[in-house]
Amino acid sequence: MNRQLICCVLCLTSILGVVSLSAKVSTPSIFGDHMVLQRNHDNPVWGWADAGEKVTISIGGQAHTTKADRDGNWKVTLKPIPAGGPHRLTIKGKNTITFDDVLVGEVWICSGQSNMAWQVQNSYDGDLVALTANHPEIRLISVPQVGTQEPQKDFDGEWAHAAPDTVKDFSAVGYRFGLQLHQALGVPVGLIDNAWGGSAAEAWIRRDVLSKDKRYSELLDRWKETEATYDHAKAVADYEAKITKWEKGGSQGTRPRVPRNPLEGQHRPANIYNGVLKPTIGYGIKGAIWYQGEANAGRAYQYRHLFPLMIQHWRDEWGQGDFPFYYVQLADFRDRVSEPQEADWPELREAQTMTMDKLRNTGQAVIIDVGEGRDIHPRDKHTVANRLARWALARDYGTDVAHQSPRYRSMKVNGSKISVDLDHVGARGLYTFDTREPVGFSIAGKDQKFFWASARIVDKDTIEVWSDSVENPVAVRYAWANNPDCNVFSREGLPATPFRTDDWPGVTANVQK
């Protein structure tokens, strides 16, 4: 009787196709219809099948055969393909998968926190940008926010054409960056958005990478304590009790906030690496653009090492060399101050600038002129994207465009004045916006007390700085505040990079967790 029942079940499931007695050949969601492969690049393709199963991958006249390993994993590498398409990618094992409308062009990761995640529809002129987003050769895919300590192999997402209904919800900086490249180069562009609002840099790095460096011991110890003691069920129960009390009291005052589980959030070390980044690592890309730092501002000195570590970690994981990595420096934010003072955001900007000296193929888009003091999310994403695109067009695509902001080079004390020399001032030299006098400088003597300073441009790359309050100056700072009033640019319209000539310890010098 039992044997007859089993036979009937097997026969029925075979007919209906409800149950498969073997694993189907499959791939992660980073591969699919409408995807873009990186042109002129050895593109890896990977997935799963039965152990030992023969798998053949073909596209554009080339075919590659491999076998799944004992765990069912398989991988092949496509030979370089020039820009163009559409192509069909076929993967054949015991079953066959076909991905249609595959283009070949330029692929970029769009990453960071909320300012990268900020949608087109919420940015300035977002309605017009979405309305005119009819670009079938720009393709978009977003990776959902999953915070976990367990490495993920896949994610829920799919590629889509750039159209009004898809662009409006996509990263404003990412889309406008991709649009600039597409229009300048005339090739397909693929954009992978994996940004997560409020994310800390350490969440994008594998845990063991951090644990090997003593500089992160305090940070990891703090998290170990949280992991050992946090009880989310209790936090929810406490919240529900507070809500009940609040409602019985006539809903007066601030409504209690729903507790967030820090163990599943975007701050826990390695959470985003495992849940968001891992499923895409290895996909052929040209490079990455990044907009983050706000969440790490309170540990700005630590960021001097943490940020380059993260970039190098990504490059090591991807295994395709020192791919371009261009990032956005923090914008101006918070209230302006009446007198010079120490603050964490200028120290974070300094750490970001230092990264260009530590790693090759990195570049910084300075946006100290486009922030909003009352809002941590500047709505002008067009300027941000353009400044990132300048780096890529100049460094990676051979286009003759200005791309690097003026940057501090050296200083010289001349009596009661200090002359400051800048690099990367452009062919026509320095320029001041709105007023003839340079604004945003402060100056100090050996007592380390800064005063607002007067300044003037003396030649194309030199600014003279002084103050009647400082007779014997030793140090100058420019745009050294959370929200500085500053106006020095190159004549190509790129703002001067905030800087200081001193190395006196700042407010975050000893903050490690």
VEXPATI-667490 format. One line per field, with one value per residue (C-alpha): residue number from 1; x, y, z. Coordinates in nm, 2 decimals, padded with zeros to 4 digits. Last residue first. Example, Ala and Ser with C-alpha at 12.3 -4.5 7.8 and 13.67 -1.06 7.14 Angstrom:
2
i = 2,1
u = 01.37,01.23
v = -00.11,-00.45
w = 00.71,00.78
//
This chain:
513
i = 513,512,511,510,509,508,507,506,505,504,503,502,501,500,499,498,497,496,495,494,493,492,491,490,489,488,487,486,485,484,483,482,481,480,479,478,477,476,475,474,473,472,471,470,469,468,467,466,465,464,463,462,461,460,459,458,457,456,455,454,453,452,451,450,449,448,447,446,445,444,443,442,441,440,439,438,437,436,435,434,433,432,431,430,429,428,427,426,425,424,423,422,421,420,419,418,417,416,415,414,413,412,411,410,409,408,407,406,405,404,403,402,401,400,399,398,397,396,395,394,393,392,391,390,389,388,387,386,385,384,383,382,381,380,379,378,377,376,375,374,373,372,371,370,369,368,367,366,365,364,363,362,361,360,359,358,357,356,355,354,353,352,351,350,349,348,347,346,345,344,343,342,341,340,339,338,337,336,335,334,333,332,331,330,329,328,327,326,325,324,323,322,321,320,319,318,317,316,315,314,313,312,311,310,309,308,307,306,305,304,303,302,301,300,299,298,297,296,295,294,293,292,291,290,289,288,287,286,285,284,283,282,281,280,279,278,277,276,275,274,273,272,271,270,269,268,267,266,265,264,263,262,261,260,259,258,257,256,255,254,253,252,251,250,249,248,247,246,245,244,243,242,241,240,239,238,237,236,235,234,233,232,231,230,229,228,227,226,225,224,223,222,221,220,219,218,217,216,215,214,213,212,211,210,209,208,207,206,205,204,203,202,201,200,199,198,197,196,195,194,193,192,191,190,189,188,187,186,185,184,183,182,181,180,179,178,177,176,175,174,173,172,171,170,169,168,167,166,165,164,163,162,161,160,159,158,157,156,155,154,153,152,151,150,149,148,147,146,145,144,143,142,141,140,139,138,137,136,135,134,133,132,131,130,129,128,127,126,125,124,123,122,121,120,119,118,117,116,115,114,113,112,111,110,109,108,107,106,105,104,103,102,101,100,99,98,97,96,95,94,93,92,91,90,89,88,87,86,85,84,83,82,81,80,79,78,77,76,75,74,73,72,71,70,69,68,67,66,65,64,63,62,61,60,59,58,57,56,55,54,53,52,51,50,49,48,47,46,45,44,43,42,41,40,39,38,37,36,35,34,33,32,31,30,29,28,27,26,25,24,23,22,21,20,19,18,17,16,15,14,13,12,11,10,9,8,7,6,5,4,3,2,1
u = 03.38,03.73,03.72,04.07,04.13,03.76,03.77,04.09,04.46,04.68,04.80,04.81,04.78,04.40,04.18,03.85,03.88,03.84,03.51,03.50,03.35,03.59,03.73,03.86,03.67,03.70,03.37,03.34,03.08,03.13,02.87,03.03,03.34,03.69,03.62,03.98,04.24,04.56,04.85,05.16,05.06,05.27,05.06,04.72,04.42,04.49,04.42,04.61,04.58,04.75,04.61,04.82,04.73,04.65,04.82,04.77,04.42,04.32,04.24,04.11,04.09,03.85,04.03,04.18,04.34,04.62,04.85,05.12,04.93,04.61,04.43,04.08,03.97,03.62,03.58,03.81,03.74,03.59,03.25,02.98,03.22,03.59,03.82,04.15,04.35,04.28,04.42,04.27,04.35,04.47,04.72,04.70,04.95,04.89,05.07,05.07,05.07,05.22,05.57,05.57,05.48,05.48,05.22,05.20,04.98,04.61,04.36,04.18,03.90,03.97,03.77,03.83,03.74,03.95,03.79,04.01,03.75,03.88,04.04,03.87,03.52,03.52,03.63,03.40,03.11,03.15,03.13,02.82,02.65,02.69,02.57,02.26,02.19,02.08,01.83,02.08,02.00,02.14,01.88,01.88,02.22,02.16,02.46,02.56,02.88,03.10,03.04,03.39,03.39,03.69,03.89,04.04,04.24,04.54,04.50,04.66,04.70,04.34,04.22,04.35,04.06,03.81,03.99,03.99,03.61,03.57,03.77,03.55,03.24,03.37,03.40,03.65,03.57,03.60,03.36,03.00,02.90,02.69,02.41,02.41,02.54,02.80,02.85,03.05,03.30,03.16,03.34,03.51,03.64,03.81,03.90,04.23,04.24,03.96,03.95,03.62,03.71,04.05,03.89,03.62,03.88,04.09,03.79,03.70,04.05,04.08,03.76,03.87,04.22,04.14,03.79,03.94,04.02,03.66,03.50,03.20,03.17,03.12,02.74,02.78,03.05,02.88,02.84,03.02,03.08,03.21,03.41,03.41,03.22,03.21,03.02,03.26,03.08,02.71,02.57,02.82,02.73,02.39,02.35,02.70,02.88,02.58,02.60,02.98,03.01,02.67,02.57,02.31,02.07,01.98,02.16,02.06,01.69,01.49,01.25,00.92,00.94,00.71,00.47,00.59,00.35,-00.01,-00.18,-00.48,-00.31,-00.46,-00.28,00.06,00.02,-00.06,00.22,00.47,00.36,00.40,00.75,00.85,00.72,00.92,01.24,01.18,01.15,01.46,01.68,02.03,02.28,02.53,02.51,02.54,02.84,03.01,02.93,03.12,03.41,03.41,03.45,03.71,03.91,03.90,04.25,04.37,04.34,04.27,03.92,03.82,03.91,03.74,03.41,03.39,03.35,03.04,02.91,03.23,03.15,02.84,02.50,02.25,02.06,02.16,02.30,02.31,02.23,02.38,02.39,02.44,02.54,02.51,02.75,02.74,03.03,02.92,02.54,02.58,02.84,02.62,02.32,02.50,02.59,02.24,02.11,02.35,02.31,01.93,01.93,01.62,01.25,01.18,01.40,01.17,00.84,00.99,01.21,01.56,01.52,01.50,01.73,01.59,01.59,01.55,01.90,02.14,02.43,02.41,02.69,02.54,02.61,02.30,02.15,01.93,01.85,01.74,01.98,01.87,01.90,01.91,01.97,02.06,02.03,01.66,01.69,01.35,01.40,01.25,00.96,01.19,01.43,01.15,00.98,01.32,01.38,01.55,01.56,01.28,01.16,01.52,01.55,01.81,02.00,02.33,02.24,02.10,02.42,02.69,02.68,02.63,02.82,02.91,02.88,02.98,02.88,02.75,02.37,02.16,01.81,01.75,01.86,01.80,01.81,01.82,01.76,01.98,02.26,02.24,02.30,02.22,02.30,02.12,02.27,02.13,02.39,02.67,03.00,03.28,03.29,03.58,03.59,03.33,03.45,03.29,03.16,02.98,02.87,02.68,02.86,03.07,03.17,02.94,03.11,03.23,03.17,03.22,03.07,03.15,02.95,02.78,02.68,02.71,02.73,02.75,02.70,02.79,02.65,02.91,02.71,02.37,02.34,02.43,02.54,02.83,02.91,03.25,03.31,03.66,03.63,03.61,03.26,03.11,02.79,02.45,02.14,01.81,01.71,01.89,02.22,02.25,01.96,02.18,02.20,02.02,02.07,01.78,01.84,01.73,01.42,01.20,00.86,00.56,00.63,00.27,00.35,00.65,00.46,00.18,00.41,00.61,00.29,00.14,00.46,00.47,00.11,00.17,00.48,00.28,00.00
v = 05.35,05.48,05.85,05.97,06.24,06.32,06.68,06.76,06.73,07.00,06.91,07.26,07.38,07.33,07.24,07.26,07.17,07.47,07.47,07.36,07.61,07.60,07.93,07.74,07.82,08.01,08.12,08.01,08.05,07.73,07.48,07.22,07.44,07.46,07.62,07.73,07.71,07.89,07.83,08.00,08.37,08.62,08.94,08.77,09.00,09.22,08.92,08.78,08.56,08.58,08.34,08.18,07.97,08.22,08.52,08.74,08.63,08.82,08.73,08.87,08.64,08.51,08.43,08.10,08.03,07.78,07.97,07.94,08.20,08.15,08.22,08.18,08.17,08.14,08.43,08.54,08.90,08.98,08.88,08.65,08.36,08.40,08.27,08.08,08.00,08.01,07.67,07.50,07.55,07.19,07.28,07.56,07.79,07.97,08.29,08.37,08.73,08.90,08.85,08.65,08.29,08.04,07.77,07.46,07.25,07.29,07.17,07.32,07.08,06.79,06.73,06.97,06.81,06.66,06.32,06.02,05.77,05.66,05.96,06.26,06.11,05.93,06.23,06.47,06.22,06.26,06.64,06.61,06.37,06.62,06.91,06.72,06.60,06.94,06.84,06.85,06.58,06.67,06.95,07.28,07.40,07.29,07.17,07.28,07.49,07.24,06.99,06.85,06.54,06.33,06.09,05.74,05.55,05.51,05.48,05.67,06.02,06.03,05.90,06.21,06.41,06.19,06.22,06.60,06.59,06.39,06.65,06.93,06.74,06.68,07.04,07.28,07.65,07.97,08.25,08.34,07.98,07.87,07.62,07.26,07.13,07.20,06.90,06.59,06.48,06.27,05.96,05.82,05.46,05.35,04.98,04.88,04.52,04.29,04.06,04.19,04.09,04.27,04.58,04.58,04.55,04.82,05.06,04.96,05.00,05.34,05.44,05.29,05.45,05.82,05.72,05.67,06.04,06.12,05.91,06.14,06.19,05.82,05.83,06.14,05.97,05.84,05.91,05.65,05.60,05.26,05.12,04.96,04.66,04.29,04.10,03.96,04.08,04.12,03.88,04.00,04.37,04.37,04.11,04.02,04.35,04.53,04.35,04.34,04.56,04.66,05.01,04.93,04.73,04.37,04.35,04.71,04.60,04.92,05.02,05.19,05.55,05.67,05.95,06.29,06.47,06.39,06.09,06.13,05.97,05.63,05.66,05.73,05.45,05.20,05.32,05.29,04.93,04.85,05.00,04.80,04.48,04.57,04.63,04.30,04.11,04.29,04.17,04.32,04.18,03.96,04.13,04.47,04.37,04.23,04.55,04.76,04.51,04.56,04.93,04.91,04.66,04.86,05.01,04.66,04.55,04.18,04.22,04.45,04.21,03.93,04.12,04.18,04.55,04.74,04.77,04.94,05.24,05.32,05.32,05.60,05.53,05.22,05.24,04.93,05.08,04.89,05.11,04.98,05.21,05.15,05.34,05.69,05.81,06.16,06.09,05.76,05.89,06.19,05.97,05.74,06.02,06.15,05.80,05.74,06.08,06.06,05.70,05.53,05.57,05.82,05.63,05.33,05.49,05.76,05.50,05.37,05.01,04.75,04.49,04.27,04.24,04.01,03.91,03.63,03.45,03.60,03.59,03.55,03.84,04.01,04.34,04.32,04.64,04.55,04.57,04.80,04.75,05.00,04.99,05.28,05.18,05.23,05.60,05.76,05.95,06.28,06.28,06.14,06.43,06.68,06.55,06.54,06.90,06.93,06.59,06.39,06.22,06.12,05.92,05.97,05.64,05.82,06.09,05.82,05.61,05.48,05.31,05.34,05.05,05.13,04.93,05.06,04.89,04.56,04.50,04.19,04.20,03.84,03.61,03.24,02.96,02.59,02.28,01.98,02.22,02.52,02.89,03.11,03.49,03.66,03.98,04.33,04.45,04.70,04.78,04.53,04.18,04.05,03.68,03.54,03.39,03.07,02.97,02.67,02.59,02.27,02.19,01.91,02.15,02.23,02.15,02.39,02.47,02.80,02.93,03.23,03.36,03.65,03.46,03.10,02.93,02.55,02.36,02.00,01.88,01.75,01.86,01.96,02.33,02.67,03.01,03.21,03.44,03.63,03.90,03.94,04.30,04.50,04.61,04.55,04.35,04.53,04.35,04.37,04.01,03.86,03.82,04.02,03.80,03.50,03.22,02.89,02.54,02.33,02.11,01.74,01.54,01.83,01.87,02.05,01.97,01.86,01.54,01.45,01.54,01.31,01.01,01.06,01.08,00.77,00.57,00.66,00.56,00.22,00.16,00.24,00.00
w = 01.96,01.91,02.01,02.09,01.82,01.78,01.92,01.73,01.81,01.66,01.31,01.16,00.80,00.79,00.50,00.33,-00.05,-00.28,-00.47,-00.83,-01.07,-01.36,-01.23,-00.93,-00.62,-00.29,-00.13,00.23,00.51,00.70,00.81,01.03,01.05,00.90,00.57,00.56,00.84,00.89,01.13,01.27,01.31,01.50,01.55,01.56,01.63,01.34,01.12,00.81,00.50,00.16,-00.10,-00.37,-00.68,-00.96,-00.79,-00.48,-00.39,-00.07,00.29,00.61,00.91,01.16,01.48,01.60,01.94,01.91,02.15,01.88,01.68,01.49,01.16,01.02,00.66,00.52,00.28,00.00,-00.09,-00.43,-00.32,-00.47,-00.56,-00.53,-00.81,-00.82,-01.13,-01.50,-01.60,-01.30,-00.93,-00.88,-00.61,-00.35,-00.19,00.14,00.23,00.60,00.73,01.04,00.92,00.61,00.72,00.43,00.35,00.14,-00.09,00.01,-00.25,-00.55,-00.65,-00.89,-01.20,-01.48,-01.81,-02.09,-02.13,-02.12,-02.00,-01.67,-01.50,-01.67,-01.73,-01.40,-01.19,-01.38,-01.32,-00.94,-00.97,-01.19,-00.95,-00.66,-00.87,-00.97,-00.62,-00.50,-00.24,00.05,00.30,00.65,00.66,00.84,00.72,00.37,00.16,-00.19,-00.14,00.06,-00.22,-00.28,-00.50,-00.39,-00.60,-00.56,-00.82,-00.59,-00.22,00.07,-00.06,-00.19,00.15,00.32,00.18,00.35,00.68,00.65,00.58,00.90,01.09,00.94,01.06,01.42,01.54,01.69,01.70,01.50,01.62,01.53,01.43,01.15,01.23,01.10,00.76,00.49,00.26,00.35,00.09,-00.19,-00.31,-00.62,-00.62,-00.94,-00.95,-00.79,-00.91,-01.03,-00.73,-00.59,-00.24,-00.25,-00.40,-00.14,00.14,-00.01,00.00,00.36,00.48,00.32,00.51,00.84,00.85,00.85,00.97,01.32,01.33,01.24,01.51,01.58,01.20,01.14,01.06,00.85,00.64,00.33,-00.04,-00.26,-00.63,-00.74,-01.03,-01.38,-01.27,-01.34,-01.07,-00.82,-00.51,-00.57,-00.31,-00.05,-00.06,00.09,00.37,00.46,00.40,00.54,00.88,00.89,01.20,01.34,01.22,00.95,01.16,01.23,01.57,01.64,01.65,01.61,01.88,01.78,01.91,02.19,02.07,02.19,02.42,02.49,02.34,02.58,02.88,02.79,02.46,02.62,02.87,02.60,02.39,02.68,02.74,02.37,02.38,02.68,02.51,02.20,02.39,02.58,02.25,02.12,02.41,02.39,02.64,02.46,02.12,02.28,02.48,02.17,01.99,02.25,02.23,01.85,01.88,02.15,01.95,01.63,01.64,01.73,01.37,01.30,01.43,01.15,00.88,01.07,01.07,00.70,00.62,00.51,00.86,00.96,00.74,00.93,00.76,00.83,00.50,00.31,-00.04,-00.26,-00.60,-00.90,-01.21,-01.56,-01.85,-02.22,-02.44,-02.60,-02.39,-02.28,-02.28,-02.10,-01.85,-01.76,-01.73,-01.50,-01.26,-01.27,-01.18,-00.90,-00.74,-00.75,-00.63,-00.78,-00.69,-00.97,-01.22,-01.24,-01.33,-01.56,-01.75,-01.70,-01.80,-01.52,-01.36,-01.08,-00.71,-00.41,-00.29,-00.32,-00.16,00.18,00.44,00.79,01.03,00.91,00.80,00.49,00.30,-00.05,-00.35,-00.63,-01.01,-01.29,-01.66,-01.89,-02.26,-02.26,-02.17,-02.14,-01.82,-01.92,-01.67,-01.40,-01.43,-01.45,-01.14,-00.96,-01.03,-00.69,-00.52,-00.37,-00.69,-00.77,-00.45,-00.18,-00.14,-00.20,00.06,00.28,00.32,00.09,-00.25,-00.62,-00.79,-01.15,-01.48,-01.82,-02.14,-02.26,-02.29,-02.22,-02.37,-02.29,-02.01,-02.09,-01.84,-01.94,-01.74,-01.67,-01.74,-01.98,-01.91,-02.21,-02.23,-02.51,-02.64,-02.70,-02.76,-02.75,-02.58,-02.67,-02.51,-02.29,-02.24,-02.00,-01.68,-01.54,-01.20,-01.04,-00.69,-00.61,-00.29,-00.45,-00.73,-01.03,-01.36,-01.63,-01.99,-02.17,-02.49,-02.71,-03.01,-02.84,-02.52,-02.40,-02.06,-02.03,-01.70,-01.63,-01.30,-01.05,-00.75,-00.87,-00.97,-00.84,-00.97,-01.13,-01.41,-01.40,-01.66,-01.80,-01.92,-02.24,-02.16,-01.81,-01.84,-01.83,-01.72,-01.91,-01.82,-01.53,-01.34,-01.01,-00.90,-00.82,-01.07,-01.11,-01.25,-01.11,-00.81,-00.85,-00.77,-00.87,-00.71,-00.86,-01.22,-01.26,-01.44,-01.23,-00.91,-01.01,-01.09,-00.77,-00.56,-00.73,-00.68,-00.32,-00.26,-00.44,-00.22,00.10,00.00
//
